[in-house]
Amino acid sequence: MPSLRSVAVLALLTPACPSSVEPPTRVEAPQLGEADAPAKATSVERAATVKMPAHFADLLEVHSSLIRGAVDDAKRAATVIAEERPSVVLDGWAPYLSATQVAARAVADAGDLEGAAAAAASLARSCGECHAAQAAGLARADASPPASDAPLMRRHKWAFDRLWEALVLPSDAAWRDGVGAFVELPSCDAARGGPQDLEAIRRARQRVRALEQAAAQADTLEARAKVYGELLPTCATCHAGGC
């Protein structure tokens, strides 16, 4: 499995769609260096924050692996997060670090895709809660939505990446963007030219439609994480079905 831990500033989401689809959205890893650390932190504590890009990369690996249904890859990335033992913990981080590691362990120990997805949603939510509590002020990725005439699969994936970003940063604007575009479900008629499990694809698409209103109404991290966790398996199911 190619590791995303080598990515320092810019991480490339693993394609969730067939190789014929245009490249996926690039997501900029938040940079937390000395300028972003709390003013009361010591120089040692500030130096510890530069590990955040690697942490972000592991989190991104969980997200992108589950999108494509690679549960084992997601588990390996989650295990890294669960077993990470920072040498320095800034004031106020402890409870969030614990929640993050518990959620990561739940991903690593999940028995199926649905369980891993639900735990991954809790993991992303824990990160977002920590960032919000520490007033991290992380910026959204510098990525504009695909043009209206771009392939729908590309717009579909861009939107789902925004839902994830909305939890991790956190960002109300990213959630609104994701909800606004994610419902544009692409056609799978000739996506791969091979056999398709049409029933699996149909169920996945129905599930997305059923969650549309819940996604639009979700206005808290808890509610959004729940929707994200329920939507995540639909991606892998649809792709496994040949879409």
Secondary structure, DSSP 8 states (H G I E B T S, - for coil): ---STT-SSEEE----S-TTS----EEE-----GGGS-TTS-HHHHHHGGGHHHHHHHHHHHHHHHHTT-HHHHHHHHHHHHH---S---TTTHHHHHHHHHHHHHHHH-SSHHHHHHHHHHHHHHHHHHHHHTT------S-----TTS-HHHHHHHHHHHHHHHHHTT-HHHHHHHHHHHT-----TTSSSS---HHHHHHHHHHHHHHHHHHHH--SHHHHHHHHHHHHHHHHHHHHTT-
